[in-house]
Amino acid sequence: MPQQQLTLVGFGAIGRSVLQRAARIDGLRITHIVVPQEHQAAARAAAPEGVEICAEVPAQTQLVLECAGHAALEQHVVPALARGIECAVLSIGAVAEPGMLERLEDAARRGDTQVHLLSGAIGGVDALAAARIAGLDEVRYTGRKPPASWKGTPAETAFDLASLREPTVILDGSAREAARLYPKNANVAATIALAGLGLDATRVRLVADPGVTENIHEIHVRGAFGEMDITMRGKPLEDNPKTSALTVLSALRFLGNRACTVTL
């Protein structure tokens, strides 16, 4: 197979981890990293030789992996798709914004290409999407994280996170509400919703729990296929407690599949 050339959009904790680990994938080469102008000097100092730092997705790009946050979809992914560049997205919560999913679909259609919404920190997405074909009655998601993981979110102003002594529900609502209010913590909720009943019909509870040290995801699904319960205990990224390490591994699996003749 020809070598896949990849552009990373974003070079935070996720982007740096992907860059480091992707070097082990035969048939894949990261050629460019897209970051804002003010972050380019730091990115050049950290990037290996041969990787170009730029402010926009280059015209010669074959594949884009977005790991920069919600604003990057509008700024970089939508234009790239419209130009015919295949894109993979980790910031799934961004599709909770009105019209975003439609803009992604329209741009991909105009560019005659595809946008891949990666599963990120959660498992069972393939089973959930398959079960949806027969019909779903209920999809519930509970995200449970240490209080420190909710710093910098609306929960920090509503609760004294440092003083919590018992599990505290910080949100009980729809997946759309969760992804909109907690975009850096609730990408999982949006992913589950898109695979299942949609952003408005999927119920979400977010919990700050001082009794846990891991990111815990619980999914309950009921439908014509039967019932399914999944519990995952994900380790956070060392550089970013708001992000699961599995998010990086999800991206690496996608990239590995693109470079392999047999995929799973």
N, C-alpha and C positions, 0 to 999 in steps of 0.2 A: 504494500500500500504506500502511496506517496506520503511524505512527511506533512503532518498538520502544523500550520503556523497559527499561533494563538496570540491575541491581544488581550491583556488584562485591563479591565477598567476598575481602578481602585488599587491602592497599595497600603492598606491598613493591615491589621492583624491577619485577616483572612487572606488577602492578596499576598502578603509576605510568606505565609505558610504554604499556599498553593505554589508559589514560585519555587520555593525550596524543594518541595516534594515532587513537583512535576518533572524535575530534572531526571528522575528515575524512570519516566515513561518513554519507552522506545517509540519513535515515530512521531514525537510531539516536540515542538520548539516554541517557547515564548519569545516573541520577537519585539513586542512593544508593551509598554505600561502607560496607561492614560491617567494622569493626575492633574489637578489644577496647577496653574502657573506657580503659585506661591509654595507648592510642595515639591516642585520638580528638583530643586537642588538636593533635598534630603533623599528623594527617590533615586537620583543618580548615584549618590554616595552608597546606597544600600544595594542597588541592583548589580548583577554580575555583568561582566564585559560582554558586549554583543547585544544587550537588551536596550532598546532605544526608549527614552522617556519623552512623552509628548502630551499635548493638551487635548487632542482630538483623535478619534479612531482613524488610522491611516486608510487610504483608499485601497491598498493592496491586501488588507486584512482578509483572511479566510474565515476566521472564527473568533468571536468575542465571548469572554467570560466576565460578566458583571459581578463585582464584589465590593461595590463602593457605597451602597445605600440608595434610598428611594429616588433622590433627585437625579441619579445617573441614568435611570430608565428614560426619563424625558429628554435629558441632555445628550445622551450618547446612544442608548440602545434603539430608541425609535428611529433616529436618523440612519443608523447603521443598517437596520432591517430594510428601510425604504431603499437603500442603495444595493440591496441584495446580499448583505453580509449576515450569515447565520449567527445567532446569539444564544447564549445560555445565561439565565438569570438566577441569582441567589436571593435577591431582595424581593421575595414574593409578596410580602406585605404591601408593597407599593400598588398592587392591583386593586387594593381596597379603595383607592382614590377613584372617585367617579370618572368613568370614561377611560381609565388607563388600560384595562384589558382590551377594550375595543380599539384603542390607538395602536397597541402592540399587534393585534390581529390585522388591522388595516395596513400597517407598515409592512408586515411580513408578506401580506398578499400582494402589495404593490411591488415589493422587491423580489417576489417569487422565491421566498426562502422560508425558514422556520425559526421560531423562538422557543427555546426549551426552558420550562419552569422546573428547576431542580428541586429535589425533595428536601435537601438541606438537613436539618437536625432531626427529622422524623423518619420512621420506618413504616412499612405497611401501606404506603401510598398506592402501590400497584394493586394490592388486594382491595383497597377501598374503591379505586377507580373501576376495577372489574366488577365489584358488587353493585356499583351504581347502574350498570347496564340492566340489571334485573329489577332495580327499584329500591330506594332507601327510605326508611321511615324516620330514622333518628341518627344524628351524628353529634356526639358531645366530646369536647376536648377540655382537659384540665392541665394547665401549665403551672408547675410548682418549682420555685427557685428560692435560693437564699435571699434574705432581705437586701444584701449588698448588690445583688444583680439587678435590683429595681431602682438603683440610684440614677438620677438624671432622667427619670420618667415622671408622669403625673402622680405616681404613688408616693414620691418623695415629698410632695407638698401636702398630700392628703393624710399621710401617716408618718409617725416618727419611726422610721425603719430601724434605726439603731437600738430602739427600746423594745421592739417586738419580742414577746416571750412565747407566743403561740401562733399557729398558722392563721394568717389573715387574708381574707378574700379582698383583693384590690380591684377586681373587675368581674362582673357577672353580666354577660350580654352576648351580642352576636360576634361572629368572627370579623365582620367588617369594622365594628367598633373597636375590637381588640387590636386589629392590625393598624387602625388609624391612630389610636392613642398610644400604643406601645410598639412602634414600628421596628425598633431594634431588638425587641424581646419576643414579638408575637408573629414572626414570619411563619412559624409552624401552624398557627391557627389559620392563616390564609391558605397555606398549602393544603391542609386537610379540607377546608371549605371548597377549594377549587376541584379537588378530587372527588368530593361527595355532593352535599346538598346545596352548596353555594354559600356566599358570604353572609347572607341575611338569615338563612335557616339553620346554620350551624351554630350551636350554643357553646360558649367559651367561659371558663372560669380561670382567672389568673390569681395565683396565691403566693404571698411572701411567707416563707416558712423557715423560721430560725432553727428548726430541727433537722434540716437537710443541708448537705454540702454539694449536692449535684443538681443538675437541671433535670427535673422529672416530668415526663410527658405521659398523660393517660388519655387514651382514646376509647370511646365506646361507640359501636356501630350496630344498628339493627335494621334489617330489611328482608327482602324476599329470599336472599341467599342464606339467612340465618342471623347469628350474632357474632360479633368480634370484639374482644377487649385486648388492648395492647398497652403495656407499661414499659417505658424506656427511661433509663437513668443515664443521662449523658454527662460526660465530663466537659466542663467549660474549656474554651481555649485559654492557654496560659496567659496570653497577652490581652485577653478581653473576656471578662467573666459574663458578659451579656450574650456571648456567642458560644454555641456548642461546638466542640471539636469535630463532631460528626458532620457539621456543615462543610468543613474543608474536605473531609473524606468523600462526601457526596459529590463535590466538584471533581475530585480526582478520579472517582469511578466513572463519571461522565466522560472526562477527558481520556481516560484509559480505554474506554469502549470505542471512542472515536478513532483510536490508533490501532485497534485490534481487529483481526479477521473473525474472531468468535466473541460474542458479547453475551452478558448475562445480567 
